[in-house]
Amino acid sequence: MLTACGAWLVVLGLYFIFLRPPLLPEDLRFMGVAGDQVRSNTPGLEVWLQRVFIVMGGFITGCGVLTVYVARVAMPLRLRLRLRLRSTC
């Protein structure tokens, strides 16, 4: 289960890096403005938001990779060590 959660985080992070647009239609509806108004009033907003989502996606992907590592390597290693300690006592 932990491996699946880590894989989901990796996929989610890659979505934010490669597929998510800077402004979604619901963002514009929430702000109550048209996309052209946003572009003319704040010309660098979309570029900045794209960078924000790339950084956030990288962080999410890194957390996913770490989660998969813990699930596949660190937890089984700990279990083997615990079993080995129990057999020597």
C-alpha positions in Angstrom: 0.0 0.0 0.0 2.8 2.4 0.8 4.5 1.6 -2.5 1.2 2.5 -4.3 0.9 5.8 -2.4 4.5 6.6 -3.4 3.9 5.8 -7.0 0.7 8.0 -6.9 2.8 10.9 -5.6 5.4 10.4 -8.4 2.6 10.5 -11.0 1.0 13.5 -9.4 4.3 15.4 -9.3 4.9 14.7 -12.9 1.4 16.0 -13.7 2.3 19.3 -12.0 5.6 19.5 -13.8 4.5 18.6 -17.4 0.8 18.9 -17.8 -0.9 21.4 -15.4 -1.5 24.8 -17.0 -0.7 27.8 -14.9 -4.3 29.0 -14.7 -7.3 26.6 -14.8 -10.7 27.8 -15.9 -12.0 27.5 -12.3 -9.2 29.8 -11.2 -10.4 32.5 -13.5 -14.1 31.9 -12.5 -13.1 32.2 -8.8 -11.3 35.5 -9.5 -14.2 36.8 -11.6 -12.0 37.9 -14.5 -11.3 36.8 -18.1 -8.0 35.3 -19.1 -7.1 38.3 -21.2 -7.6 40.6 -18.3 -5.2 38.6 -16.2 -2.6 38.5 -19.0 -2.8 42.3 -19.5 -2.9 43.3 -15.9 -0.3 40.9 -14.6 1.9 40.0 -17.6 4.3 37.7 -15.6 1.8 35.8 -13.6 1.5 32.8 -15.8 5.3 32.4 -16.2 5.7 32.7 -12.4 2.9 30.2 -11.7 4.4 27.7 -14.2 7.7 27.9 -12.2 5.8 27.5 -8.9 4.1 24.3 -10.2 7.4 22.9 -11.6 9.0 23.4 -8.2 6.0 22.0 -6.4 5.8 19.0 -8.8 9.5 18.3 -8.2 8.9 18.3 -4.5 5.9 16.0 -4.7 7.9 13.7 -7.1 10.8 13.6 -4.7 8.5 12.7 -1.8 7.0 9.9 -3.9 10.4 8.5 -4.7 11.4 8.6 -1.0 8.1 6.9 -0.1 8.7 4.1 -2.6 12.3 3.7 -1.3 11.1 3.5 2.3 8.4 1.0 1.4 10.6 -1.2 -0.8 14.0 -1.1 0.8 14.1 0.5 4.3 11.0 -1.2 5.8 11.9 -4.8 4.6 15.4 -4.3 5.8 14.2 -3.2 9.3 11.9 -6.2 9.4 14.7 -8.6 8.5 16.9 -7.0 11.2 14.2 -7.4 13.8 13.7 -11.0 12.9 17.4 -11.7 13.1 17.6 -10.1 16.5 14.7 -12.2 17.8 16.2 -15.4 16.6 19.5 -14.7 18.4 17.8 -13.9 21.8 
